[in-house]
Amino acid sequence: MFAERARGRSVASLARELNGRGVPCPADVDQARNTHRPGKGWIARTIALILENPRYTGRQV
């Protein structure tokens, strides 16, 4: 996801690919921690939040 975004792919195209490949979204995997999300597949905003997360980007340890 990070590499593809760095290559210039849009978050919407990443969401379409993940959904097309059947990759479960975070709400599908852990509904107890994601009760505020419907868990019906990837959306662009979820991907954007993951890509901006300081722990995932190395800005926070």
Residue pairs with C-beta under 8 A, 6 or more apart in sequence:
1 14
1 47
1 50
1 51
2 51
2 56
4 14
5 11
5 14
5 51
10 44
11 44
11 45
11 47
11 48
11 51
12 44
14 42
14 44
14 47
15 41
15 42
15 43
15 44
15 46
15 47
18 25
18 41
18 42
18 47
19 41
19 42
23 42
25 37
25 39
25 40
25 41
25 42
25 43
25 46
26 33
26 34
26 37
26 46
27 34
27 37
27 38
27 39
27 40
28 39
28 41
31 39
37 46
50 56
51 57
54 60
55 61
